[in-house]
């Protein structure tokens, strides 16, 4: 009897010990990433680690910008600096994709009015519309720029705006965009020779151009990636040191603040969106622009529901986080992040990023293209409240 009691006690003690064990956390898909300190609150034990990287797709064509819907569908433009057989895709697997919205829109660039020529910025709004800015450049014969929206479920065209030369003059590079689908306003960054924010009122189907402010301009700072200072075409197409103006642009969760910064810039700025909505003068808009905090040299950014900004860091192969309190800190460093082009949130805290080795392209090197597939779509767990499409 004494032996049986000892055995029962041992079993009960073992069961109690098992019940106190922490659940195993999911393993990271990369040992090269370096997560930042937790933002405002530690994620639950079942969540991925902050800064965890997962590779969504490995592609033989070059994603330009990527966006994810609230139900997990992933879409990407194909970068006009390294063209492929299509211009816009839905990612269907690790190495697979289909043309979006269909093959006719992905016909040969320049072959018709209803064709995607050089789509760049893509973003899904809360109404499941995929917004696409097509600047039409980087072609032997540039095409007129346009803003499109497709319903991702029906694949039908939901909106179209064809820019005139006042809003989008010759030489424009309309590329990143932020969308207020509820109020009907789209904010587009033009990083061309005359940097500007172009605002489209989708209710009236009109556009206005805000230009000339110092915050839109490139700073005189060297963009160095993989140890090499990059070049960029300047006046007359001549190559010179890369100095690119406004590039990433985002919107606050309430749609009331536009955030932006230059690619060759170390400052992140804000401006009240209502000034654009109400048709304020350029002077009043300029006086209302404020510096939010520091930023790395970058090509893309996303803003979460808590007011944190996630900005691609081109020189350091990663993503930085500018907190809502103005502190800049690394979120991830990963040797595979060779030119993290853009960033948009998908489900939960997953931040989707296109990685396309753009710095190896002739437009930045004035030499042969050294890009090596696969080109990547990755996602990073931020531990914050993301907003799909933001």
C-alpha positions, 0 to 999 in steps of 0.5 A, a space after each residue: 500500500 505504501 508503495 502504491 501511495 508513493 506512485 500515485 503521489 509521483 504521478 500527481 506531481 508530474 501532472 501538476 508540473 506539466 500543467 505549469 509549462 508555457 506553451 511553445 512559441 512558434 519558431 522564427 523562419 529566419 535567424 538573420 532577423 533582429 527583433 526590436 524591443 516590444 512596442 507598447 505591450 508584449 504579444 500573447 504567448 501564442 503570437 509570433 515574436 516581434 520582428 519575426 520574418 516569414 517569406 510569403 513568395 519567391 518570384 522570378 519576376 520583380 514585385 514593385 509594391 505589395 498589398 494584402 487584403 483583410 482575408 489574406 489575399 496578396 497582390 503586387 505590381 511588377 516593377 517598371 524598372 525590371 519588366 516581366 510578362 505582366 504588370 499586376 498580379 495576385 500571388 497564389 502560392 510560394 512561386 505562383 501568381 495569376 494576372 490581375 484583374 485579367 489578361 487583357 489589362 496585362 496586355 503589352 504596355 502601350 497597346 491600348 487605353 485599358 492596359 496597365 503600362 507602369 503600375 507602381 503603388 498598390 493598396 487595398 482599402 476597407 471596401 476590398 478595392 485594389 487601388 493602382 497608380 499607373 504613372 506610364 513612364 520608363 517606356 520608349 513612349 511614355 503613356 498618360 498616367 492614371 489612377 485605377 481601382 478594381 473590386 478584388 472579388 468581381 475583378 471589375 473596374 470600380 474607379 478610374 481617373 486620367 490625370 491631366 498635365 496640370 496635376 501630372 506634368 511631363 516627367 512625373 513619377 506618381 508612385 506611392 499612394 495612401 487611400 481614404 476610401 470612406 471620404 473618397 480621397 487618394 494621396 499620391 507621392 510624385 517623386 519626379 524632378 518636381 516632387 509633389 503630393 497629388 490629391 484625387 477627389 474621387 467623388 468629384 473626379 478631380 485632382 490638385 497638385 501641391 508642390 514647392 515645399 522644402 519637405 517634399 525635396 530630397 536632402 543632400 544625403 548619400 544613398 548607399 546600399 551594399 556599400 555603393 553610392 547609388 545614381 539616378 537620372 537627373 536633368 536631361 537624363 544625365 546620371 548623378 548621385 541619387 537624390 530622390 524626393 517625396 516617396 513613402 506616403 501614409 495615412 493615419 487610421 482616422 484619415 485625418 493626417 497625411 504622413 510622408 518623407 523623401 527617399 533621400 531624407 532623414 525626416 518624417 512629416 505630417 500635414 492635416 488631410 482636411 486641408 486637402 479635402 477643403 481645398 486650402 491654399 498651398 500656402 496654408 498647407 505649407 504652414 501646417 506641415 510639421 516634422 514628426 520625427 527621424 526616418 531612415 533613407 527609405 522607399 516605403 512606409 506603413 502607419 498602424 492604428 496606434 500611430 506607429 510608423 514602419 519605414 523601410 531602411 535601404 542602407 541597413 537591409 531592414 525595417 525601422 519603427 518610428 514610435 508614436 512618441 517619436 523614437 526611431 528604433 530597428 524592427 528587423 535587420 535581415 541580409 535578404 532585405 535587399 531593397 525593401 521597396 514598400 510596406 503595407 499591413 495585412 491581417 493582424 500585425 503582419 506587415 507585408 514588404 516587397 523586396 526587389 534588389 532595385 539598387 542592382 538595376 541599371 537606373 541606379 548603377 548605370 551598368 548591367 542589371 545584377 538582380 538575381 531571382 528569387 525576388 521576395 514578398 515577406 511579412 513581419 510581425 510588428 506586435 501592434 494593431 495593423 490596418 489592412 491596406 494601410 
